[in-house]
């Protein structure tokens, strides 16, 4: 996934501005989690998250940003998936009421059969601010 510009949720955009302008503590509750979706969301609405099988959001590990960009530094692996077509991902924090921070479509949808594994290899999720 190479997210298109402006694929931060409105909440994340506001937090970035607040941070840069020194207005508030804005760090998300870690670990950040990657969710798989079967229908992509928008700035204001979450996508339709995968359910079933052993699906659960996976912890996101990233390298320090350079030149305004970063990517996942470890593989993300979902095992025992339900039969589903995944069209995108979302990044959420781990707050008691999780906050959606980032969203975007996969370069190509991935269809998995019940019991299959879905793997997004290290560096396959790119994050940048434009």
N, C-alpha and C positions, 0 to 999 in steps of 0.2 A: 504494500500500500504506500503510495506517495501522496499524502493528503494535499488537496488543492488549497490555495490560499484561503484564509477566512474559514477554516474548519474548526476553530475553537468555538465552544459553546458560548453563548452570551455571558454566562456566569464567569467562565474562564477569561474572556476578554476584559470584563470589569475588574477581575482580580489582578490581571497583568497591569492594567493602567494604575490601579491603586498601589501596587508594589513599586512600579517605576516612579510614581509621583510621591512615594513615601507616605501614603495616606492610611494604610492599615496593614496589619499582619495578614498575609494572604496565602501562606504555604498550605497546600492540601494535606490532608491526613494520609500518611503513607501506611502500607505500600499502595502504590497506584495499581489498578487492576485493569486488564484488558478483557472486554466483553465482545462476544461475537454476535452479529445481528443478521436477521433474515430479511429485514427491510431497513434501509438507512434512515437516520434521523436528520434533523436540521439544527440550526442555531438554538432553537427554542424547544424542540421536542426530541426525546430519545427515540432511537430506532426500536425495532422489535427484537428483543434478545432471544437467543436460542434457549430452549428448555428441553429437559428430558435426558435420558441416558445418564452418564456421570458428569455432564457438563457443569462446569463452575468457572467463574472468572479466574484468570491467571495473573500472577504478579508480574509487573513490568519492571525490567531493569534496563536503564539507559546509560550511555556514556555521557560525559560532560559535553555540552554543546560547543561547537566550533563553527565559525562563520555563519552563525544564526541557525544551525541545524544540528540534529542528533538522530539516533535511531536506537532500536532495541539492541541490547548488547548480548542477549542470550535468547536461545530458541524459546518459543512459547508453544506448549504442547497440551492439547486437549485429547484425552483418551475416552474410549467407550462413548463416542458421540451418538446422538440420535440421528435418524435419517433426516437430512436437512440440507438446504443450499444456503451457504453463508455468503453474504454480499458485502459485508463491511465489518468494521470494528469500532468500538468506543473505548475511551479511557475514563475510568472513574476513580475517585479517591476512596478511602476506606472509612470515612466518617460514619457515625451511627446512622445518619441518613446520608447515603453516598451522594456525592456531587459529580455530575458528568462534566468532564473537562474538554474532551477532544472527541471528534468523530470523523469518519471518512470511509469511502468505499474501497474495497479491494481492487487491485488492478484487474483481476479476473475472479468472478465468483467461483466458489469451491463447493462441489456437491459431495457429500459423504454418506455412506450407508450406515445403518445402525451398527454400532460396535466399532466403527472405524476410528482412526486417529486423525486429527487435523493438526498440522505443525506449521507455524510461521517461523522461519529460520531467522537467526540473528541478522540484523541490518535490514530485514524486509519491511519493517515499519519505519517510515521516515517522518520526522517532525521538524517543521521549520516555521519561522515567523517571517511574513513578507510584508 
